Amino acid sequence: MNNPQILYIDDEPHLRLAASQTFDLAGLTCEVLEHADLALDRIKGGFDGVVVSDIRMPDMDGVTFMEKALALKPDLAVILVTGYGDVALAVECIKNGAYDFLEKPCDPERLLACVRRAIERGRLLRENARLKDRVGTGDVIAKELPGRSVIMKDLRITLKTVAATDADVLITGATGTGKEHAARALHAASARAQKPFVHINCAALPDALIESELFGHEAGAFPGATRARFGKFEHARGGILCLDEIDSLAMPMQGKLLDVLHNRVITRLGSNDPVPLDIRVVALSKTDLVHASEQGLFRADLLYRLNVVSIDLPPLTNRREDIPLLYSLLLQDAADRVDQPVPALQAHELVELSSRDWPGNIRELRNFAERQVLGLNVQAEHTPPKMTLAEQMTIHEKSLISAAIAASGGRLKEAYTALGLSRKTLYDKMQKYDLNREDFVDEQ
């Protein structure tokens, strides 16, 4: 099996079959194993998912397996399945590094919910590690939000300034403009970089679950709450809580969020004890919250509380000169992921891409790059934009000049020679298009 998300270990065949069917119906890839030593072999091979293991097994029990697995991969999420008599042992295992435990008989919905949380945790750990690696190689904001346009340079300056403060931030922008990238870059460039970045998509959680997800709960707070659980607010202590699609929050939750932002204190469901918070909130929205507030769809007082600092991400149509660079980077990333060579790029292709409208913005451009790497025919997917000849000539000329300067590493003599221009003509055109030689030096 290629790249399973889950390893499920149990010596009982009927339980392995049931688990396999449960995960398959949920769209999750799972490999079921009879012996724990087989799972250790998979982990040594670079497994990057979640392990669900029974405790009572012959040859190697689940506790021994967990100890050996965590020695190989300390951040591995191991979920233990226990009989009634093993609950105390399972709790002790959590203190020693287990992600969670479930009691037999294991309810499929609880199993899926637990595994999905563990998968999301792994994704966040990998993303945080990736950002921390990038911090050591240069300006993390520039790496997350590349672009030579004036609008992007100003945006990066703003983000760098805001990152040095502890103010809550509202990031707005159309779908695919990179709002989450901006939030993660802000976190990595801030004093909270070594603390958690906890992302939650408000639109993806049912109203019945979102309060428990954010605030946590005590054991017995509601049917099915068998033990206490931290919420996202507590998980984010010391770091940043990113509330994506905050415009989707129902009015009652907006009121509770307002109280948290004002007092920096939460109370878990089923508890009367306040829990103080040291968090920074970054909210993301693709809709105009001022307009939503005027229509009574979003609380004005919450908007004012969130809107201490507001950052708006521009669509690609407002920075077409960045498209050649962005596409080149996305093409490289896509090729690396599938271990394929990077398709050759011609100047006229980059110019043609720059002249298109991209309603899905960077997300749509990324999808296009991925399909291009896979060799799919994507040439007829866009309708050419309605542009005058003069506008198309301007984009074409600016793109060619940018490409020539980039190809020469900022050495202008090589650039104007390659373009067949005089030195003065190149300087005049660079001034006309607001191109600076320093922006192209050591670009790679």
C-alpha positions in Angstrom: 0.0 0.0 0.0 1.4 3.5 -0.9 1.6 6.2 1.7 -1.2 5.1 4.1 -2.4 7.8 6.5 -3.1 5.2 9.3 -1.5 2.1 10.6 -4.1 -0.1 12.5 -2.6 -2.9 14.7 -4.8 -5.6 16.2 -4.3 -9.4 16.5 -8.1 -10.0 16.0 -9.0 -10.4 12.3 -12.6 -9.2 12.6 -11.5 -5.9 14.3 -8.9 -5.3 11.5 -11.6 -5.9 8.9 -14.1 -3.5 10.7 -11.4 -0.8 11.0 -10.4 -1.1 7.4 -14.0 -0.7 6.3 -14.5 2.3 8.6 -11.5 4.2 7.3 -12.2 3.3 3.7 -15.8 4.6 3.9 -14.4 7.8 5.4 -11.9 8.3 2.5 -8.9 7.6 4.7 -6.1 5.2 3.6 -5.3 2.6 6.2 -3.0 -0.4 6.4 -4.1 -3.1 8.9 -1.4 -5.1 10.6 -1.5 -8.2 12.8 1.8 -7.7 14.5 3.3 -4.6 16.1 6.8 -5.4 14.8 5.5 -5.0 11.2 4.3 -1.4 12.1 7.8 -0.6 13.5 9.2 -1.6 10.0 6.8 0.8 8.4 7.8 3.6 10.8 11.5 3.0 10.1 10.6 3.4 6.4 9.5 7.0 6.9 5.8 6.7 7.8 4.3 10.1 8.5 0.8 9.4 9.6 -1.2 8.1 12.6 -0.9 4.7 14.4 -3.9 3.0 16.1 -2.8 0.1 18.3 -4.5 -2.4 20.6 -2.8 -2.7 24.0 -3.3 -6.4 24.6 -1.5 -8.3 21.8 0.8 -11.4 21.8 4.6 -11.1 21.0 4.7 -7.3 21.5 2.0 -5.4 23.4 0.8 -1.9 22.5 2.7 -0.2 25.4 6.0 -1.7 24.3 5.3 -0.9 20.7 4.5 2.7 21.6 7.8 3.1 23.5 9.8 1.7 20.5 7.8 3.8 18.0 8.3 7.1 19.8 12.0 6.3 20.1 12.1 6.1 16.3 9.8 9.1 15.7 9.1 11.3 18.8 6.3 13.3 17.2 4.4 10.2 16.0 0.7 10.2 17.0 -0.1 6.8 18.7 -3.7 6.1 19.7 -4.2 3.2 22.0 -7.3 1.0 22.1 -8.0 -0.4 25.5 -10.3 -2.8 27.4 -12.0 -1.5 30.5 -9.3 -2.8 32.8 -6.6 -1.0 30.9 -7.9 2.6 31.2 -5.4 3.5 34.1 -2.6 2.0 32.0 -3.7 4.1 28.9 -3.8 7.3 31.0 -0.2 6.6 32.1 0.8 6.0 28.5 -0.6 9.5 27.6 1.8 11.0 30.1 4.6 9.1 28.4 3.7 10.3 24.9 0.6 8.6 23.5 -1.7 10.9 21.6 -5.0 9.5 22.9 -6.8 6.3 23.9 -10.2 4.8 23.1 -12.1 2.2 25.0 -13.4 -1.1 23.5 -15.8 -1.5 21.8 -14.6 1.4 19.8 -17.4 3.6 18.3 -16.5 4.2 14.6 -17.4 7.9 14.8 -15.2 8.5 17.8 -12.4 6.6 16.2 -12.6 8.7 13.0 -12.8 12.0 15.0 -9.8 11.0 17.0 -7.8 10.0 14.0 -8.7 13.1 12.0 -7.5 15.3 14.9 -4.3 13.4 15.0 -3.8 13.8 11.3 -4.4 17.5 11.5 -1.9 17.7 14.4 0.7 16.0 12.3 0.0 18.5 9.4 0.5 21.4 11.7 3.7 20.0 13.2 5.1 19.5 9.7 4.0 23.0 8.6 5.5 24.6 11.7 8.8 22.7 11.2 8.8 23.8 7.5 8.4 27.5 8.5 11.0 27.2 11.2 13.5 25.8 8.7 12.8 28.7 6.4 13.4 31.2 9.2 17.0 30.1 9.2 17.4 30.7 5.5 16.3 34.3 5.2 13.2 36.5 5.4 10.3 34.1 6.1 7.8 36.7 5.1 9.4 37.2 1.7 9.5 33.4 1.2 5.9 32.9 2.1 4.7 35.9 0.1 7.1 36.4 -2.8 6.7 39.1 -5.4 8.5 42.0 -6.9 5.5 44.3 -7.3 5.3 47.5 -5.2 2.1 46.3 -3.6 3.8 43.1 -2.3 6.8 45.0 -1.1 4.6 47.3 0.9 2.6 44.3 2.2 5.7 42.6 3.5 6.9 45.8 5.2 3.5 46.0 6.9 3.6 42.4 8.0 7.1 42.7 9.4 6.0 45.8 11.4 2.9 44.1 12.7 4.8 40.9 13.6 6.9 42.9 16.0 3.8 43.8 18.0 1.3 41.6 19.9 -1.8 43.2 18.4 -4.7 41.0 17.1 -4.9 41.1 13.3 -7.7 40.8 10.7 -6.4 39.5 7.3 -8.9 39.8 4.4 -8.7 38.9 0.8 -10.4 37.0 -2.0 -10.2 33.2 -2.2 -6.7 31.9 -2.9 -4.8 35.1 -2.2 -2.7 33.5 0.5 -4.4 34.6 3.8 -3.2 31.5 5.7 0.3 31.9 4.3 0.3 35.5 5.6 -0.9 34.4 9.0 1.8 31.7 9.2 4.5 34.1 8.0 3.4 36.6 10.7 3.7 33.9 13.3 7.1 32.8 12.2 8.4 36.4 12.1 7.0 37.2 15.6 8.3 36.7 19.1 5.8 33.8 19.4 7.5 31.8 16.6 8.5 29.0 19.0 5.0 28.7 20.5 2.0 27.0 18.8 0.3 28.2 15.7 -3.2 26.7 15.9 -5.4 27.0 12.8 -9.1 26.3 12.9 -11.5 26.6 10.0 -14.7 28.0 11.5 -16.8 27.0 8.5 -15.7 23.4 8.7 -17.1 22.8 12.2 -20.8 22.2 13.0 -22.4 24.7 15.3 -22.9 22.0 17.9 -19.1 21.3 18.1 -17.5 24.6 17.6 -17.9 25.8 21.3 -16.3 22.6 22.6 -13.5 22.8 20.0 -12.7 26.4 20.9 -13.3 26.4 24.7 -12.8 22.7 25.6 -14.9 20.8 28.1 -14.9 19.0 31.4 -15.8 15.3 31.8 -19.6 14.9 31.8 -20.2 18.4 30.3 -22.4 16.8 27.7 -23.3 13.2 26.6 -20.2 11.5 25.3 -17.8 13.8 27.1 -16.1 11.0 29.1 -13.0 13.0 30.0 -11.8 16.6 30.1 -10.4 18.0 26.9 -8.5 21.2 26.1 -9.9 23.5 23.4 -8.1 25.4 20.7 -7.7 28.5 22.8 -5.8 26.6 25.5 -3.7 24.7 22.8 -2.6 28.1 21.5 -1.4 29.5 24.8 1.7 31.5 24.3 1.2 31.4 20.5 -1.2 32.4 17.8 -4.8 31.2 17.2 -5.8 31.6 13.6 -9.5 31.7 13.0 -10.1 31.0 9.3 -13.4 32.1 7.7 -14.4 33.9 10.8 -17.3 35.4 8.9 -19.1 32.0 9.1 -19.4 32.1 13.0 -22.9 32.2 14.2 -24.0 35.3 16.2 -24.0 33.5 19.7 -20.4 32.4 19.1 -19.4 35.8 17.9 -20.5 37.2 21.3 -18.5 34.6 23.2 -15.4 35.2 21.1 -15.8 39.0 21.8 -15.7 38.2 25.5 -12.6 36.1 25.2 -10.8 38.8 23.2 -11.8 41.5 25.7 -10.9 39.6 28.9 -8.3 37.0 27.6 -10.0 34.4 29.8 -12.1 31.3 28.9 -14.2 28.9 30.9 -14.5 25.3 29.7 -17.9 23.8 29.1 -19.1 22.2 32.3 -16.7 24.3 34.5 -16.9 27.5 36.5 -13.2 28.0 36.8 -11.7 30.7 34.5 -8.6 29.9 32.6 -6.4 32.9 31.7 -5.0 33.1 28.2 -1.8 34.5 26.7 -2.7 34.3 23.0 -2.7 36.4 19.9 -5.6 36.1 17.5 -5.3 36.3 13.7 -8.7 36.2 12.0 -9.1 35.5 8.3 -12.1 36.5 6.1 -12.8 36.4 2.4 -15.8 38.7 2.8 -16.1 42.3 3.6 -16.8 42.3 7.3 -17.7 46.0 7.4 -20.4 45.3 4.8 -21.5 42.2 6.7 -21.7 44.3 9.9 -23.9 46.9 8.2 -26.2 44.1 7.1 -26.4 42.7 10.6 -24.5 39.5 9.7 -21.4 40.2 11.8 -21.2 42.0 15.2 -19.8 45.5 14.8 -18.2 45.4 18.3 -16.4 42.1 17.4 -15.2 43.7 14.2 -13.7 46.6 16.0 -12.0 44.3 18.5 -10.5 42.2 15.7 -9.7 45.1 13.5 -6.8 46.4 15.6 -4.7 45.9 12.5 -6.2 45.1 9.2 -4.3 43.7 6.2 -5.8 43.1 2.8 -4.2 40.7 0.4 -4.3 41.8 -3.3 -5.7 39.6 -6.1 -3.3 38.5 -8.8 -5.0 40.9 -11.3 -3.5 43.8 -9.2 0.0 42.4 -9.4 0.4 40.7 -12.8 4.1 41.4 -12.9 4.5 38.8 -10.1 2.9 36.0 -12.0 6.1 34.8 -13.8 8.0 34.5 -10.6 5.1 32.9 -8.7 4.5 30.4 -11.5 8.1 29.4 -11.6 8.2 28.8 -7.8 4.9 26.9 -7.9 6.1 24.8 -10.8 9.3 23.9 -8.9 7.3 23.0 -5.8 4.9 20.8 -7.8 7.8 19.0 -9.6 9.5 18.4 -6.3 6.4 16.8 -4.7 5.9 14.3 -7.5 9.6 13.8 -8.2 9.3 15.0 -11.8 11.5 17.4 -13.9 10.5 21.0 -14.1 8.9 21.7 -17.5 10.9 24.2 -19.6 9.6 27.7 -19.4 9.5 30.0 -22.4 9.3 33.8 -22.1 6.2 34.0 -24.3 4.4 31.4 -22.1 5.1 33.5 -19.0 3.8 36.6 -20.7 0.6 34.7 -21.8 0.0 33.5 -18.2 0.5 37.1 -17.0 -2.2 38.3 -19.3 -4.8 35.9 -18.0 -7.3 36.5 -15.3 -7.0 34.2 -12.3 -10.3 34.4 -10.3 -9.0 31.7 -8.0 -5.7 33.7 -7.5 -2.6 31.9 -6.3 -4.6 28.7 -5.5 -5.7 28.5 -9.1 -2.2 29.3 -10.4 -0.9 26.5 -8.2 -3.4 24.0 -9.5 -2.4 25.0 -13.0 1.3 24.4 -12.3 0.5 21.0 -10.8 -1.4 19.9 -13.8 1.3 21.2 -16.1 3.9 19.1 -14.2 1.7 16.1 -14.7 1.5 16.7 -18.4 -2.2 17.4 -18.5 -3.7 19.5 -21.3 -4.7 22.7 -19.6 -4.3 25.1 -22.6 -8.0 25.7 -23.1 -9.1 26.3 -19.6 -9.1 30.1 -19.5 -10.9 32.7 -21.6 -8.4 35.4 -22.7 -9.0 38.6 -20.9 -10.4 41.7 -22.7 -7.3 43.9 -22.9 -6.3 46.5 -25.3 -3.3 46.0 -27.5 -1.4 48.7 -25.7 -2.1 47.0 -22.3 -0.9 43.6 -23.7 2.2 45.2 -25.1 3.0 46.9 -21.8 2.7 43.6 -19.9 4.7 41.8 -22.6 7.5 44.3 -22.5 7.7 44.5 -18.7 7.7 40.7 -18.4 10.5 40.3 -20.9 12.7 42.9 -19.2 12.0 41.4 -15.8 12.9 37.9 -17.2 16.1 39.2 -18.8 17.3 41.0 -15.6 16.4 37.9 -13.5 18.3 35.6 -15.9 21.4 37.8 -15.6 21.2 37.9 -11.8 20.8 41.7 -11.9 23.8 42.3 -14.2 22.4 45.0 -16.3 25.0 44.9 -19.1 24.1 41.3 -19.8 20.4 42.2 -19.7 20.5 45.1 -22.1 22.8 43.1 -24.4 20.5 40.1 -24.5 17.5 42.4 -25.1 19.3 44.3 -27.9 18.8 47.7 -26.1 21.2 50.5 -25.2 22.0 51.1 -21.6 20.0 54.3 -21.4 17.0 52.7 -23.0 17.0 49.8 -20.5 17.4 52.3 -17.6 14.5 54.4 -18.9 12.2 51.4 -19.2 13.2 50.1 -15.8 12.2 53.5 -14.4 9.0 53.4 -16.3 8.0 50.0 -14.9 9.4 50.6 -11.4 12.0 47.8 -11.7 15.0 47.9 -9.4 18.2 45.9 -10.1 18.6 45.0 -6.4 15.3 43.0 -6.5 16.8 40.6 -9.0 20.1 39.9 -7.3 20.5 36.4 -5.8 16.9 35.7 -6.6 17.3 31.9 -6.5 
